[in-house]
Amino acid sequence: MAELRLEQKLALKQILTPQLIQSLRLLLIPRLELEQALRQELDENPFLEVKEEEEQRLQELSESESVETTLGDWKKFFEAMKAFPYAREEPDKSELEEEEEHEPVIPSEKNLYDYLKEQVEVNCASGREKLIGLEIIGNLDQRGFLTLSNEDISKALATSGLEPPVTVEEIEECRRKIMHFDPPGIAARDLRESFLAQLEAQGLEDTLAYEIVKDHFKELTQKNINQLASILGVKDEELLIAIKDLSNLSFSPAFGYNEPSVMVVPDITFEKIDNEWQVVYNKSSIPNLTISKEYLKLLNKHEQLDDKTREFLKNKLESAKAWITGLIQREKTILDTAKQILHHQIDFFENGPAYLRPLRLEDIAKQLGVHISTIHRVVKDKYAQTPYGVFPLKYFFSGGYKRNTGEEVSSRTVKQKIRELIAKEDKNRPLSDDKIAALISRDGIKIARRTVAKYREQMGIPPARLRKGLK
């Protein structure tokens, strides 16, 4: 006969409270969206008021016994973010891997064409290539794809007076370079090309997700999970993780650029005060908030209120407290991360972008005692004002190398060296990838030929045999 026993088990269960959910939402949304949401909440919530005097923002949170509030444990807050489903209106922005690199922020007053034009001016070495690039970006559709054929573009350029006439091969080389501009995947012919360019921009060429897009895109579009798993020889679980990564890619590379542009407001400023670098949080347009005493008194007279009014006021009070708590947590989270960036990238702030050091998201995560996915979300859509311009926080993260002296060099710096060497090369005797690797190695940075080729391709620079004779 089976024995019946009563057992007790201790288990940890993560519960996302309404206040914690609000804190996560406020941390994740961009600065301007935050300001707009706060203005709306101030208009609609009678409990939420702007403080007239400077004092601790949580001072009034304990004025009502009907709602219990707490800031809680910071590690618990960070880890809860992993479970928070950040809703997107369109699946266009990927959660970036730690080695993804970003260039400085887009000037807010410029549209997509202006932004791409600036990149053409910087990345296309010759006047001939610049004209080809401008023709390509001038013929993108609203989604950012190039539907005009290379032959048609060649015919359009025939009137430019270029000699010899532009070939379809030159146009294709330039188009592939533009595909690796920002936003990645722009000027692609189809979704498969765009996805591959986006994955390459994140350094994910060796992943299952990349293999699926490159070799099995047809099966992917047919959503035949079992067939895909069988072809790839992987478990369904592995395949679903790869597909989840793909779902974060942009289906429209130009998404967000065709609408009226808005100003980018930095969340923080790195500045030198009294000869010491400091991180300053931008509190402009984010006022100190407090709970309305008048409405608290009204709620406390609950016996005079009908059930519907009492429930409405309680909900608004909860929302007001969640806003106050969430804004404090947002400020602390961004400051903690920014201080770590300052510590690791002090050479950048002292000497400029050429001195950016290798830094991974996981390095910051370890310092703060949180999961790497937490830092992914912390730096998402956050910007910093520096002496060298406005940069996304993700700009400060990249892989890297060590010189023979032990000094660390970021992969972005190595890419810049490759670009400079190619720009200065003899166009009649262009440098091979082996030669570029050797020249960089003379500077104390050991780099393999295949790595040079990988970085060169990511920057849209053709191999030596195709660069020969190009001006």
N, C-alpha and C positions, 0 to 999 in steps of 0.2 A: 504494500500500500504506500502510495506516494506521501512523503512527509510535507505537511504544510508549515511554512515558516514565514514570519514577518521580519523583513529586513529594512534597514534604513540606509539610504545612499546619499552621499553628499555630491552635488553636481553644481557646476558654475554655468549659469545661463545669462547670456547677454540680452539686456532689455533696453531698447531705445525709447526713452521717455520723450514726451512732446517737446520738452525744453532742449533735450540733447539733439533731437532731430532738427530743431530750429537752429541750434548752434552750428551743426554741420552744414546746413543749407547756407547760412550767412557766411561761413568760412569759404565755401566753394564758389559762390557767385562772384563775378567780376565787380570791381569797385563801382562803376557807374550804375550797374544794375542794382547794387546794394543801396546806393543813394536814392534811386527811384523808388525802390521797395520801401525804404524808410519813410520817405515823404508820404507815400500812400498810407502806410500804417499810422503815421501821425494824424492824417486827415480822417481816418476811419475809426481809430481806437481812442475813445475818450479817456482811458486810463493812462495813456502814454503822453508825457509832456516833456518839453525841453527844459532842462535846469537853467535857472537864471544865475546861480552861483556855482563856482567850482568846488565840488566835494566828491567823495567816493560814490561811484554810480550805483553801488548796491545798497546804499544806506537805507532806502525805503523798502527794500525787498522783504523785510521782516515785519512790516507794518500790519499785514493781514495774516491771521492764523488759519484762514480757510485754505490757503495754498502753501505747501511746503516747497522751498527752493534750496538748492545747493549747487555750488560750482563743481563739487565732486572731485574725483581724482583725475589729474591730468592724463595720466597714462590710459585710464579707462576711456577718457574722452577721445584720445588719439586712436586707440584700437577700435573703438566703436565705428570709426569712419570707414573701416574696411567693409562693414556690413551695410553701409548706407548707399542706397541706389540713387545716384545722381541722375535725374531725369533730363534728357536732352530733347529739344524740339526737333532736331534733325541729327542723325548719327554721323556728324562730320568731324568731330574733334576726338582724336585718339588719346587715351591715357598713355603717356609717353614712357618709353623705357629709360633707364637711368643714363644711357649714353647718348640720348638724342640731343642734338645741338641746335641752338636757335640763334639767329642773327638779331641785331637790335630791332626794337619795336617799329612797326609800320607808322610813318607819320600819319596822324589821324585825319589830316585834311585831304589826303590823297586817295583816289580810287584805285581799283586793281590795276588798270592800265598804267597809271603814274607809278605805282609801286613796282610793277614789273619792268617798266622803262628804266627806272633807277638801277635795277639789278642788271639789265642789259648793258648799261653804260659801264658798270663796274666789272662784269664778268666776261664780256665779249671784247677780245683784245684789239681787233682791227675795225676800221670803219666799215669794211665790207660785211663783217659778221654782225656789226651793230644794225646795219640796214636790214639784214635778213631777220634778226631777232625782232626788230620793231614791226616788220611785216607779219611775223607769226603772231605776236601778242595782240596785234590790231585785228586779227581775224578769229579770235576766240569767241565761242558762243557764251550764253549767259551762265552755263554751268562750268565754264572754264576749259571745255574740250575744243580741239582743233578739228573741224570737219572739212576744211579746205585741203585739197590734195597738195602734195609737194610740187606736182606739175603746174597746178594753177598758181601757186605762190611764185614759182619760177617765171611764169608768164607775166605776173603782175610786176615783178622786179625787172623785167626786160626793159621797162621804160625808165629805169633809174640811171642808166648810162654806165653801169658797172661793166668793166672789161677785165678778164673774159666774162661772158654771161654766167650768172649764178646757176649751179647745177643742183639737181634734186638731192644729190649726196650731201652737198654743203648744207642744204636746208634741213635735211634729216639730222645731221650732226648738231646743228644749232637747236633744233627742236628738242632733242634729247638732253641737251644742256639745260634748256629752259624748264624741262620737266623736273629738274632737281633744284629749281629756284624755290622760293617761298611764296605761296603755299606749294608744297610738293605735290606732284601729280598734275600740275597745270600744263596745258597744251598737249595732254595725252590724246590719243586717237579713240580710245575706248576705256571702259571701266577697268579692264584687266591691266592695261598699261599704267593707269593712274594708281591702282592699288599697289603694283610692284614698286613704283617710284616712291610712294608713301612709306612702304615697308623698308626700302633701301635707305630712305632719309632717317629712319630710326635704327639703322644698323641691324636689321632683322633678316638678312639674306640667308642665314643658316638655320632658320626656324621652320617648323612644320607649316605655319601659316603661309610663309613665302613659297614653299614647295607646292602647296595646294593651289595658290593663285597662278604660279608659273606653269605648272604641268597638268593641273586638273581643274581648270577654271570651269569647263563645261559641266563636269560632275557637280561642282559647287553650286552653279546656278540652278541645277536640277534638284538641289537639296536632297540628294540621295546619300544620306549619312552612312548607311550600311555599306553601300558600294564603295564609297570613298575610303572608309576604314579598311575594307578588304584590299583595295588597290594599294593603299599606303602601308598596310601591315601594322596598323596601330589600333589601340583600343578605342572604343567609342568615346570614353571619357577624355582621352588625349585629343581626339578630333574635335570634340565640343569646345574644349578650351581654346584650340586654335581658331575655331570659327567665332568664338566670342571675341578674340582679339581682332579678327577681321571686321566684326560688326562695328568696331569703333572707328574704322577708316571713313574718310569722307567720300560720299557718293557724288558730290559736286565740289570739285576743288575750289571753285569761285564762290562757294556759299559764304554769305556774310559780307562779300566785297561789293556786290551790286546794289546794296542798300545805302542810303545816305550814311556817310561815315560819322563816327562820334569821336570825341576827344578821349585819349587815353590818359587816365589820371593815375600817377604812381601811388602805390600803397605805402611805400617807404622811401626815405632818402638816405643815401650814404654820404655823410659830409664830415669834414674835418673841423672840429671845434676845439680851440685852445691846443692845437697841434696833436689832437687825438681823434682817430676815426670813430664815429658814432653812427648808430642807426636811429633814425627819427621816424616815428609812425605818423602818417598824414591824417590828421584829425579834422581837416577842413571838410565841411558839409556833412560831418558825422557828429552831431552835437551830443553833449552829455544829456542823458535822459533820466527821468524820474517817474514815479507813480503818482497820479493825481490824488491828492488828499481828499478833495471834494467828492470824487467818485468812490473812494474807499469808504467815506462816511455814508454815502448813499447805499452801498452794498451792505454795510453793517446793519442798516435798518431793514434787514431782510423780511421782517414780519409785515412790512408795509408794501412789499413788492409781490407781484404775481409770479408764478413759477417761470413763465416765459422770460420776463424781464430779468429775474434773478439769474437764470441760466445764461442769458446773453451777457450780463455783466461779469459773471464768473469766467466765461470763456475769454472775454476781452482782457481781464486782469491776468489770466494765464499767459495770453499772447504778449502782453506788455512786459511781463517779467522775463519771458523767453527772449524777447528782443534785447533787453538790457543785459542779460547774462550772455547771450550769443555774441553781442558786440564786444564785450570784454574778452571773451575767449578768442574771438577772431583776432583782436589786436595782439594778445599775448602769443598766440600761435605763430602769426606772421613775424613778430619781433624775435621770437626764439629761433626760428629758422634763419632769418636774416642775419642774426648775430653769428650763427655758425658759418654762414657764407662769408661774412666779413673776416672771421678768424682764418678760414682756409684760403681766401682769395685776397689777402692783404697786399700782395705784390701787384695785383690788378689795380687796386685803388690807389696805390702809390705811384705806379709807373705806366699804367694803361693796358688796353686789351691784349697787347702782345705778350703780357706777362701772366695771362690767365693760366692757372694750374689745373691739373686733372682733379676732378671732384665727382663723386658718384652720389646719387640720391641715398644709397645705402650707408654712405659715410655719415651723413647727417642723421639718418634714422638711428644709427647706433649711438651717436652722441646724445640724442634726445630720448633714447630708450623706447623707440616705437617701430612699427613695421614699415617697410619701404613704401608700401602702397599709401601709407599716411602722408609721406612727404610728396609723393606724386600729386596728391590732392591739395596739399598745402600750397605748392608753388604754381598750381594751375591758374592761369589767367591773372597772375599777380605781376606787378611791374615795379621797378626801382629806378629812382633818379640817381644818377652818378655824375661825377665831373666830366664823363665822356659821353653823356647822353642818357636816354631812357632805355632800359633793357628789361626783357622778361626775366623773371627770377630763374627760369630754366636755362637761360643763357650761361649761367655760371657753372653748369654741370656738363662735364664731358670726360671721356676716357683720356689716357695719356701714356707718356713714356718717361724714362729716366735717362738723363745724359750720363756720360762716363763719370762725371763729377758727382753724380747722385742727385743733381737738380732735376725736379720734375717738370715736364713740358706737356701741355694739353694737346689732344689730338687736333683741336682747332688750330693751334699754333703750327703744328706740322702741316696741316692742309694749306695754311697761308704760305709756308715756305715752298711747298710744291707749286702753288699758283705763281709765286714770285719767280722761281727758277724757270718755269715755262714761259712766263712773260718776257724774260730777258734772254731766252735762248736764241741761237742762230736759226732762223726759220728754214734755212737750206740744210741745216744739220740738226734737227730737233733732238732733244734729249730722250733717250729711252727710259723706261721705268727703272731698269737696272742702274743707269747712270744717275738718275735722280736719287735713288736710294743711297748710292755711294756718296753723292755730294752732301746729302743730309747727314750721313754717318760721320762725315768729316767734322760736322758740328757737334759730334758727341752723342747723336741720337741714333741708336741702332734701329733700323726699320727694314722690313723685308720688301722685296720687289712686289710681291702680290698685294702688300698693304698699300704701296704707292699706287698700284693699278686700281685698287678698290677706292681709295680716296679721290683719285683723278676722275674715275667714272662717276662718283657721287657728285662731283663738282661740274659734271657735264663737259669735261675736257677730253677731246679725242686722243687716241694713241699717237705716237710719234709719226708713224707712216702716213697718217691722215693730216698731221699738222705741217708736213713738209711743204714749203712754198707759200703757206698762208701768211698774209700780212695783217 
